[in-house]
Amino acid sequence: MMLAVWIGLLLFAFVCGCALLLTARAQHRIRASRHISMTAYGSYAQAQQDKHDLNLFGLAQQLRRRLGAAASFGLSFQSLGLIGAVFLFAGPALQKGGPSVVSIGLPILALFGILVSASLAEMSSAVPTAGGVYHWASALGTRRWGWYAGWFHLAGHLAMMALMNGACAFIIDKMLSAWFIYSSSWLTTGILLGIITVTQVLVNLWGTGRTGALQEAGILLHAAVLAAIIGGIFIAFGQSVYSPKLLYTFQNASLDGHVTPWAFIAGVLVLQKLFLGMDGAAQASEETSDPRLRVPWAIYLSSVYTMIGGFVLFMCLTLVLPAIVGTALFSSSDSLLAAAALDGWQGNSLILAVIAAAIWGSGNSEMLICSRAVFCMARDQALPFSRALSQVSREQQSPIAAVITTAVFSVILFGAGRMVDGGEAGVSSLLGFAVLCLQLAYVIPIWIKLRLRGRHRLLEDAPWNLGSYSTVVNWTALVWLILSGALAVFALGRWGAVGVAILLIIVMVMDRKYRKQHLAKLQSRLKRPKGEIIRIERKFHLH
């Protein structure tokens, strides 16, 4: 058994070594590139360079650039939603696949997640616009590829937002029901979900600078939650921590029965949320200073730090798994994370409030990501009511209509998932839908990049790239996304796949309706004269 322990630790060390190797390779390529960052010459000089890069794509600078490196990283890191993902899926994953899901499955999942993030980071450096996946596929491929990638990407992030906000509402509802002595139900959870979503709308209309400060604060909050939960676990169970051998047992969460190989795979796939959504920083490229470098680093490093934090947290939870009982608020079947936190802090609900705040931050990041995706697609006439959805407020310099639309559809999506799942707190259908949508959205631009073999002006000019490593990374990422997506259809339930099929039909029908105007808009944008761009930019105070 100790041999298995050493093999597991070596596996984790190998993943860390791969992450360091890719980091060093990207840094070497940046130094060798022709990109010159103007940050040393002041914010105005950098803003002018960023605006020039954006204008080359026929786009005017309408959003205010107020996000730095930390805020950009915070956007991707909170989009991955480590605390929210562990709250929702730690229990189901361990119940399906047992402790070995952590010791063996999580490092493998992290390795492929990091490779996918590295592939996406290259494209974010090549196309520094707020369209993200949608613009990467459009710029490197064709209008049609961008259309489908954009719709799948938007739907996936909307589902992620619904999951995070639903988890936050669930925690707050449990706390309030204990304080004010009422029966928690899906009606009360739904009301709180609406209130949470409204607060996020107000924050997103607050202005980019303040939103960026919240993204930075979210990093510290996640770190504080991790420290508090891990510290509480060892305070409560420090004298009775189980042997590390427990991590390598192929038994279910109750440790009374062996799991099958398929159950292990299903448990690993439940944790895919930990490594999907890292592209979030790309949606704020037009609000980030020096996005050709800061956005790809945010995408890549968010996956790396999520791997480290997630592995440590899951190990701590698993090592005390047999001793976790929970309280009247949360049993280990409701949420392993909440039960462990309450056990560790002797039922102190303050720890739940901090967890809820961290998950609220993840939902808030998703709202920013989704609203920018809506704004960019509407700007290119790829959505109904494009004129209204592409408007930017001169005062807040925020796409208000896009933010409100995002909020409404996330609530609708959560309601649909709740109806399908019959009230399960984990909302497995939403997870399956989100995973499949995002994997399809990532597959499209990665496949286009492989077909080009890196021979594209935009890719060649990108300062953040992996050089000769790129082909291996891209092929591995592509195969993983296709294989894990196919397995996820069976592991996460059929309703996610049904939802994706329905979305595909809707998008195909809409493509026929909006094809001409979308194509005409893209063509006119690329031919837009400099004078027209300047006239648009004069309406906004950009500095």
C-alpha positions as CSV (number, residue, x, y, z in Angstrom):
1,M,0.0,0.0,0.0
2,M,2.9,2.4,0.7
3,L,4.0,1.8,-2.8
4,A,0.7,3.2,-4.0
5,V,1.1,6.2,-1.8
6,W,4.5,7.0,-3.3
7,I,3.2,6.5,-6.8
8,G,0.4,8.9,-6.1
9,L,2.8,11.6,-4.7
10,L,5.1,11.1,-7.7
11,L,2.1,11.6,-10.0
12,F,1.2,14.9,-8.4
13,A,4.9,15.9,-8.5
14,F,5.0,15.0,-12.3
15,V,2.0,17.3,-12.9
16,C,3.7,20.1,-11.0
17,G,6.9,19.6,-13.0
18,C,4.9,19.7,-16.3
19,A,3.3,23.0,-15.2
20,L,6.7,24.5,-14.4
21,L,8.1,23.3,-17.7
22,L,5.3,25.0,-19.7
23,T,5.7,28.2,-17.6
24,A,9.4,28.4,-18.3
25,R,8.8,27.7,-22.0
26,A,6.1,30.5,-22.3
27,Q,8.4,32.9,-20.4
28,H,11.3,32.1,-22.8
29,R,9.1,32.7,-25.9
30,I,7.9,36.0,-24.5
31,R,11.4,37.2,-24.1
32,A,12.2,36.1,-27.7
33,S,9.0,37.8,-29.1
34,R,8.7,41.2,-30.7
35,H,6.2,42.3,-28.1
36,I,7.2,45.4,-26.1
37,S,5.1,46.1,-23.0
38,M,4.6,49.8,-22.4
39,T,3.7,49.4,-18.7
40,A,7.1,50.8,-17.7
41,Y,6.2,54.0,-19.5
42,G,3.0,54.6,-17.7
43,S,-0.7,53.6,-18.0
44,Y,-1.4,56.1,-20.8
45,A,1.3,54.7,-23.0
46,Q,0.1,51.1,-22.4
47,A,-3.5,52.1,-23.0
48,Q,-2.6,53.6,-26.4
49,Q,-0.8,50.4,-27.3
50,D,-3.7,48.3,-26.2
51,K,-6.2,50.5,-28.1
52,H,-4.0,50.2,-31.3
53,D,-4.0,46.4,-31.0
54,L,-7.8,46.4,-30.7
55,N,-8.3,48.8,-33.6
56,L,-6.4,46.4,-35.9
57,F,-9.4,44.1,-35.5
58,G,-11.8,46.9,-36.6
59,L,-13.0,47.4,-33.0
60,A,-13.3,50.7,-31.1
61,Q,-12.2,51.0,-27.5
62,Q,-15.6,51.4,-25.7
63,L,-14.9,49.7,-22.4
64,R,-12.5,51.3,-19.8
65,R,-9.2,49.5,-19.2
66,R,-9.0,49.2,-15.4
67,L,-8.0,45.6,-14.8
68,G,-4.4,44.7,-14.0
69,A,-2.7,41.4,-13.7
70,A,-4.2,40.5,-10.3
71,A,-7.8,41.3,-11.4
72,S,-7.4,39.4,-14.6
73,F,-6.1,36.4,-12.7
74,G,-8.9,36.7,-10.2
75,L,-11.5,36.7,-13.0
76,S,-10.3,33.3,-14.3
77,F,-9.6,31.9,-10.9
78,Q,-13.0,32.7,-9.5
79,S,-14.6,31.5,-12.7
80,L,-13.1,28.1,-12.1
81,G,-14.9,28.4,-8.7
82,L,-12.7,26.1,-6.5
83,I,-14.8,26.6,-3.3
84,G,-18.1,26.3,-5.2
85,A,-17.1,23.2,-7.1
86,V,-15.9,21.5,-3.9
87,F,-19.0,22.5,-2.1
88,L,-21.2,21.0,-4.8
89,F,-19.3,18.0,-6.1
90,A,-16.8,16.7,-3.4
91,G,-19.4,14.4,-1.9
92,P,-20.8,13.0,-5.1
93,A,-17.3,12.4,-6.6
94,L,-16.1,10.6,-3.5
95,Q,-19.3,8.6,-3.2
96,K,-18.9,7.4,-6.8
97,G,-15.2,6.8,-7.1
98,G,-13.9,6.7,-3.5
99,P,-10.8,8.4,-2.1
100,S,-8.7,7.3,-5.1
101,V,-10.6,10.0,-7.1
102,V,-8.4,12.5,-5.1
103,S,-5.0,10.7,-5.1
104,I,-5.1,9.4,-8.6
105,G,-7.9,11.0,-10.5
106,L,-7.4,14.6,-9.5
107,P,-3.8,14.9,-10.7
108,I,-4.7,13.3,-14.0
109,L,-7.6,15.6,-14.4
110,A,-5.3,18.6,-13.5
111,L,-2.7,17.6,-16.0
112,F,-5.1,17.7,-18.9
113,G,-6.8,20.8,-17.5
114,I,-3.5,22.6,-17.5
115,L,-2.8,21.5,-21.1
116,V,-6.2,22.8,-22.2
117,S,-5.6,26.1,-20.5
118,A,-2.1,26.5,-22.1
119,S,-3.7,25.9,-25.5
120,L,-6.4,28.6,-24.9
121,A,-3.8,31.0,-23.5
122,E,-1.9,30.9,-26.8
123,M,-5.0,32.0,-28.6
124,S,-5.9,34.7,-26.1
125,S,-2.5,36.3,-26.7
126,A,-3.1,36.1,-30.5
127,V,-6.6,37.7,-30.4
128,P,-6.8,40.1,-27.5
129,T,-10.5,41.0,-27.8
130,A,-13.4,40.5,-25.4
131,G,-15.0,37.9,-27.7
132,G,-12.8,35.1,-26.3
133,V,-13.5,31.7,-27.8
134,Y,-16.0,33.3,-30.2
135,H,-13.4,35.7,-31.7
136,W,-10.6,33.1,-31.7
137,A,-12.6,30.7,-33.8
138,S,-13.8,33.6,-36.1
139,A,-10.4,35.1,-36.6
140,L,-8.5,31.9,-37.1
141,G,-11.2,30.0,-38.9
142,T,-14.5,31.3,-40.4
143,R,-17.6,33.1,-39.4
144,R,-19.6,29.9,-38.9
145,W,-17.0,28.3,-36.6
146,G,-17.0,31.4,-34.5
147,W,-20.8,31.4,-34.4
148,Y,-21.1,27.9,-33.0
149,A,-18.1,28.3,-30.6
150,G,-19.6,31.6,-29.3
151,W,-23.0,30.1,-28.6
152,F,-21.7,27.0,-26.8
153,H,-19.3,29.1,-24.8
154,L,-22.0,31.5,-23.7
155,A,-24.4,28.7,-22.7
156,G,-21.7,26.9,-20.8
157,H,-20.7,29.9,-18.7
158,L,-24.4,30.8,-18.1
159,A,-24.8,27.3,-16.7
160,M,-21.7,27.7,-14.5
161,M,-23.1,31.0,-13.2
162,A,-26.4,29.3,-12.4
163,L,-24.6,26.5,-10.5
164,M,-22.5,29.0,-8.4
165,N,-25.5,31.2,-7.6
166,G,-27.6,28.2,-6.8
167,A,-25.0,26.9,-4.4
168,C,-24.7,30.3,-2.7
169,A,-28.5,30.6,-2.3
170,F,-28.6,27.1,-0.9
171,I,-26.1,27.9,1.8
172,I,-27.7,31.2,2.8
173,D,-31.2,29.6,2.9
174,K,-29.9,26.9,5.3
175,M,-28.4,29.6,7.5
176,L,-31.4,31.8,7.6
177,S,-33.8,28.9,8.2
178,A,-31.8,28.1,11.4
179,W,-31.7,31.7,12.5
180,F,-35.3,32.5,11.9
181,I,-36.9,29.1,12.4
182,Y,-38.5,28.4,9.1
183,S,-38.6,25.4,6.8
184,S,-36.0,25.7,4.0
185,S,-37.5,24.9,0.6
186,W,-36.8,25.4,-3.1
187,L,-39.1,28.4,-3.1
188,T,-37.1,30.2,-0.4
189,T,-33.9,29.1,-2.2
190,G,-35.3,30.5,-5.4
191,I,-36.1,33.9,-3.8
192,L,-32.6,34.1,-2.4
193,L,-31.2,33.2,-5.8
194,G,-33.1,36.2,-7.3
195,I,-31.7,38.5,-4.6
196,I,-28.2,37.2,-5.1
197,T,-28.4,37.8,-8.9
198,V,-29.7,41.3,-8.4
199,T,-26.8,42.2,-6.2
200,Q,-24.4,40.9,-8.8
201,V,-26.1,43.0,-11.5
202,L,-25.7,46.1,-9.3
203,V,-22.0,45.4,-8.8
204,N,-21.4,44.8,-12.5
205,L,-23.0,48.2,-13.2
206,W,-20.7,49.8,-10.7
207,G,-17.8,50.3,-13.0
208,T,-14.8,48.3,-14.2
209,G,-12.3,49.7,-11.6
210,R,-14.4,48.7,-8.6
211,T,-15.3,45.3,-10.2
212,G,-11.6,44.7,-10.7
213,A,-11.0,45.4,-7.0
214,L,-13.6,42.7,-6.2
215,Q,-11.8,40.2,-8.4
216,E,-8.6,40.9,-6.5
217,A,-10.4,40.6,-3.2
218,G,-11.9,37.3,-4.4
219,I,-8.4,35.7,-4.6
220,L,-7.7,36.6,-1.0
221,L,-11.1,35.4,0.1
222,H,-10.6,32.0,-1.6
223,A,-7.2,31.7,0.1
224,A,-8.8,32.6,3.5
225,V,-11.6,30.1,3.0
226,L,-9.0,27.4,2.1
227,A,-6.9,28.2,5.2
228,A,-9.9,28.3,7.5
229,I,-11.4,25.0,6.3
230,I,-8.0,23.2,6.4
231,G,-7.1,24.7,9.7
232,G,-10.5,23.8,11.2
233,I,-10.2,20.2,10.0
234,F,-6.9,19.7,11.7
235,I,-8.0,21.5,14.9
236,A,-11.0,19.2,15.1
237,F,-9.5,15.9,13.8
238,G,-5.8,16.5,14.2
239,Q,-5.4,13.7,16.7
240,S,-7.3,11.2,14.6
241,V,-6.2,11.9,11.1
242,Y,-6.4,8.7,9.1
243,S,-3.5,7.1,7.3
244,P,-2.5,8.4,3.9
245,K,-3.2,4.8,2.7
246,L,-6.9,5.7,2.8
247,L,-6.4,8.0,-0.2
248,Y,-5.5,4.9,-2.3
249,T,-8.5,2.7,-1.5
250,F,-11.0,2.0,-4.2
251,Q,-14.0,2.2,-1.9
252,N,-17.0,4.4,-1.8
253,A,-17.3,7.4,0.6
254,S,-18.7,5.3,3.4
255,L,-15.7,2.9,3.0
256,D,-17.9,-0.2,3.1
257,G,-17.8,-1.3,-0.5
258,H,-15.4,-1.4,-3.5
259,V,-16.1,0.7,-6.6
260,T,-15.9,-0.4,-10.2
261,P,-13.5,1.1,-12.7
262,W,-16.5,2.9,-14.3
263,A,-17.5,4.4,-11.0
264,F,-14.0,5.7,-10.5
265,I,-14.1,7.4,-14.0
266,A,-17.5,8.8,-13.2
267,G,-16.2,10.3,-9.9
268,V,-13.3,11.9,-11.7
269,L,-15.6,13.4,-14.4
270,V,-17.8,14.9,-11.7
271,L,-14.8,17.1,-10.7
272,Q,-14.3,18.5,-14.3
273,K,-15.8,21.8,-13.1
274,L,-12.5,22.4,-11.3
275,F,-10.8,22.9,-14.7
276,L,-13.5,24.4,-16.9
277,G,-14.0,28.2,-17.2
278,M,-10.4,29.2,-17.0
279,D,-10.8,31.3,-20.2
280,G,-12.9,33.8,-18.3
281,A,-10.1,36.5,-18.3
282,A,-10.3,36.6,-22.1
283,Q,-13.8,38.1,-21.9
284,A,-12.3,41.1,-20.2
285,S,-9.4,41.5,-22.6
286,E,-10.8,44.9,-23.7
287,E,-10.8,46.1,-20.1
288,T,-7.3,44.7,-19.2
289,S,-4.1,46.5,-19.5
290,D,-1.5,44.7,-21.7
291,P,-3.9,41.8,-22.4
292,R,-1.5,40.0,-24.8
293,L,0.5,39.0,-21.7
294,R,-1.7,39.3,-18.7
295,V,-4.7,37.5,-20.0
296,P,-2.9,34.3,-21.1
297,W,-1.0,34.2,-17.8
298,A,-4.3,34.5,-16.0
299,I,-5.9,31.7,-18.0
300,Y,-2.9,29.4,-17.5
301,L,-1.9,30.1,-13.9
302,S,-5.5,30.0,-12.7
303,S,-5.6,26.3,-13.6
304,V,-2.2,25.7,-11.9
305,Y,-3.2,27.3,-8.6
306,T,-6.6,25.6,-8.7
307,M,-4.8,22.2,-9.0
308,I,-2.6,22.9,-6.0
309,G,-5.4,24.3,-3.8
310,G,-7.9,21.7,-4.9
311,F,-5.5,18.8,-4.3
312,V,-4.6,20.0,-0.7
313,L,-8.2,20.6,0.2
314,F,-9.5,17.3,-1.2
315,M,-6.7,15.4,0.6
316,C,-7.6,17.0,3.9
317,L,-11.3,16.3,3.4
318,T,-10.6,12.7,2.4
319,L,-8.2,11.9,5.3
320,V,-10.9,12.8,7.8
321,L,-13.8,11.5,5.8
322,P,-14.9,8.7,8.2
323,A,-15.1,11.1,11.1
324,I,-17.1,13.8,9.4
325,V,-20.7,13.9,10.7
326,G,-21.9,17.4,10.1
327,T,-24.7,19.2,11.9
328,A,-28.4,19.7,11.6
329,L,-27.7,22.3,8.9
330,F,-25.5,20.1,6.6
331,S,-24.9,16.4,6.7
332,S,-22.0,15.0,4.6
333,S,-24.6,13.9,2.1
334,D,-25.7,17.5,1.6
335,S,-22.2,18.8,1.2
336,L,-19.0,17.3,2.4
337,L,-17.2,20.7,2.4
338,A,-19.9,22.4,4.5
339,A,-20.1,19.4,6.9
340,A,-16.4,19.4,7.4
341,A,-16.2,23.1,7.9
342,L,-19.0,23.1,10.5
343,D,-17.4,20.1,12.3
344,G,-14.0,21.8,12.3
345,W,-15.4,25.1,13.7
346,Q,-17.9,23.5,16.1
347,G,-21.0,24.5,14.2
348,N,-20.0,28.2,13.8
349,S,-22.1,29.6,11.0
350,L,-19.6,32.3,10.3
351,I,-17.5,29.8,8.3
352,L,-20.6,29.2,6.2
353,A,-21.0,32.9,5.6
354,V,-17.4,33.1,4.3
355,I,-17.9,30.1,2.1
356,A,-21.1,31.7,0.7
357,A,-19.2,35.0,0.0
358,A,-16.5,33.1,-1.9
359,I,-19.1,31.3,-4.0
360,W,-21.0,34.6,-4.6
361,G,-17.7,36.0,-6.0
362,S,-17.5,33.1,-8.4
363,G,-21.0,33.8,-9.6
364,N,-20.2,37.5,-9.9
365,S,-17.2,36.7,-12.1
366,E,-19.4,34.5,-14.3
367,M,-21.8,37.4,-14.7
368,L,-19.0,39.7,-16.0
369,I,-17.8,36.9,-18.4
370,C,-21.3,36.2,-19.7
371,S,-22.3,39.8,-20.1
372,R,-19.1,40.6,-22.1
373,A,-19.8,37.5,-24.3
374,V,-23.3,38.8,-25.0
375,F,-22.0,42.2,-25.7
376,C,-19.4,41.0,-28.2
377,M,-21.8,38.7,-30.1
378,A,-24.4,41.5,-30.2
379,R,-21.8,43.9,-31.5
380,D,-21.3,41.5,-34.4
381,Q,-25.0,41.1,-35.1
382,A,-24.9,37.5,-33.8
383,L,-27.9,37.8,-31.4
384,P,-31.5,38.9,-31.5
385,F,-32.0,42.5,-30.3
386,S,-28.3,43.2,-31.2
387,R,-28.7,47.0,-31.3
388,A,-29.8,47.1,-27.6
389,L,-27.5,44.4,-26.3
390,S,-24.4,46.0,-27.8
391,Q,-25.0,49.5,-26.2
392,V,-22.4,50.7,-23.7
393,S,-23.3,53.2,-21.0
394,R,-21.2,56.3,-21.3
395,E,-21.2,56.9,-17.5
396,Q,-20.4,53.4,-16.2
397,Q,-18.9,52.2,-19.6
398,S,-20.6,48.9,-19.0
399,P,-23.0,47.0,-21.3
400,I,-26.0,47.4,-19.1
401,A,-28.5,45.6,-21.3
402,A,-26.1,42.6,-21.7
403,V,-25.6,42.4,-17.9
404,I,-29.4,42.4,-17.2
405,T,-30.0,39.8,-20.0
406,T,-27.3,37.5,-18.5
407,A,-28.9,37.7,-15.1
408,V,-32.4,36.8,-16.4
409,F,-31.2,33.8,-18.4
410,S,-29.0,32.4,-15.6
411,V,-32.1,32.3,-13.3
412,I,-34.1,30.7,-16.1
413,L,-31.4,28.1,-16.7
414,F,-31.2,27.3,-13.0
415,G,-35.0,26.8,-12.9
416,A,-34.8,24.5,-15.9
417,G,-32.1,22.4,-14.2
418,R,-34.0,22.2,-11.0
419,M,-37.1,21.0,-12.8
420,V,-35.2,18.3,-14.6
421,D,-33.3,17.1,-11.5
422,G,-36.3,17.1,-9.3
423,G,-34.8,19.3,-6.6
424,E,-31.4,17.7,-6.1
425,A,-29.0,20.3,-4.6
426,G,-26.2,19.3,-6.9
427,V,-28.2,20.0,-10.1
428,S,-26.3,17.3,-12.1
429,S,-28.1,18.2,-15.4
430,L,-26.7,21.7,-15.2
431,L,-23.2,20.4,-14.6
432,G,-23.5,18.0,-17.6
433,F,-24.8,20.8,-19.8
434,A,-22.1,23.2,-18.7
435,V,-19.3,20.7,-19.2
436,L,-20.4,19.6,-22.7
437,C,-21.0,23.2,-23.9
438,L,-17.6,24.4,-22.7
439,Q,-15.8,21.4,-24.1
440,L,-17.4,21.9,-27.5
441,A,-16.5,25.6,-27.4
442,Y,-12.9,24.8,-26.6
443,V,-12.6,22.0,-29.2
444,I,-13.5,24.3,-32.1
445,P,-10.7,26.9,-31.9
446,I,-8.1,24.2,-30.8
447,W,-9.0,22.1,-33.9
448,I,-8.7,25.2,-36.1
449,K,-5.3,26.0,-34.7
450,L,-4.1,22.4,-35.3
451,R,-5.3,22.6,-38.9
452,L,-3.3,25.8,-39.4
453,R,-0.2,24.2,-37.8
454,G,0.6,27.5,-36.3
455,R,0.9,29.2,-39.7
456,H,-1.2,32.2,-39.2
457,R,-0.1,35.8,-38.8
458,L,-2.1,36.2,-35.5
459,L,-0.5,33.1,-34.0
460,E,3.0,34.0,-35.2
461,D,2.7,37.5,-33.6
462,A,1.4,36.2,-30.3
463,P,4.0,36.8,-27.6
464,W,2.6,34.1,-25.2
465,N,3.2,30.8,-27.0
466,L,4.8,27.4,-26.4
467,G,6.8,27.2,-29.6
468,S,7.7,23.6,-30.5
469,Y,5.7,22.3,-27.5
470,S,2.5,23.7,-29.0
471,T,1.6,20.9,-31.3
472,V,1.9,18.2,-28.6
473,V,-0.1,20.4,-26.1
474,N,-2.8,21.1,-28.6
475,W,-3.3,17.5,-29.8
476,T,-3.4,16.2,-26.2
477,A,-5.9,18.9,-25.2
478,L,-8.1,18.1,-28.2
479,V,-8.1,14.4,-27.6
480,W,-8.8,14.9,-23.9
481,L,-11.7,17.2,-24.5
482,I,-13.3,14.9,-27.0
483,L,-12.8,11.7,-24.9
484,S,-13.9,13.3,-21.6
485,G,-16.8,14.9,-23.3
486,A,-18.0,11.6,-24.7
487,L,-17.6,9.9,-21.3
488,A,-19.3,12.8,-19.5
489,V,-22.5,12.1,-21.5
490,F,-22.8,8.8,-19.6
491,A,-21.3,9.8,-16.3
492,L,-23.2,13.0,-15.7
493,G,-26.6,12.0,-17.0
494,R,-28.4,12.2,-20.3
495,W,-30.2,15.5,-19.6
496,G,-27.0,17.5,-20.1
497,A,-26.6,16.0,-23.6
498,V,-30.3,16.5,-24.3
499,G,-29.8,20.2,-23.4
500,V,-26.8,20.5,-25.7
501,A,-28.8,18.9,-28.6
502,I,-31.7,21.3,-28.1
503,L,-29.2,24.2,-28.1
504,L,-27.5,23.0,-31.3
505,I,-30.9,22.9,-33.1
506,I,-31.8,26.4,-31.9
507,V,-28.3,27.7,-33.0
508,M,-28.6,26.1,-36.4
509,V,-32.0,27.7,-37.0
510,M,-30.8,31.1,-35.8
511,D,-27.8,30.7,-38.1
512,R,-30.0,30.7,-41.1
513,K,-31.8,33.8,-39.9
514,Y,-28.8,35.9,-38.9
515,R,-26.2,34.5,-41.3
516,K,-26.2,37.4,-43.8
517,Q,-26.2,40.3,-41.3
518,H,-23.6,38.6,-39.1
519,L,-21.3,38.0,-42.0
520,A,-21.8,41.5,-43.4
521,K,-21.0,43.0,-39.9
522,L,-17.8,41.0,-39.6
523,Q,-16.7,42.0,-43.1
524,S,-17.6,45.7,-42.6
525,R,-15.8,45.7,-39.3
526,L,-12.5,44.5,-40.8
527,K,-12.8,47.2,-43.5
528,R,-13.8,49.9,-41.0
529,P,-11.8,53.1,-41.7
530,K,-9.7,54.6,-38.9
531,G,-11.9,57.8,-38.8
532,E,-15.0,55.8,-37.9
533,I,-13.3,54.1,-35.1
534,I,-12.1,57.5,-33.7
535,R,-15.7,58.8,-33.9
536,I,-17.0,55.9,-31.8
537,E,-14.2,56.3,-29.2
538,R,-14.8,60.0,-28.8
539,K,-18.1,59.2,-27.1
540,F,-16.4,57.6,-24.2
541,H,-13.9,58.8,-21.5
542,L,-11.3,56.1,-21.9
543,H,-8.6,57.3,-19.4
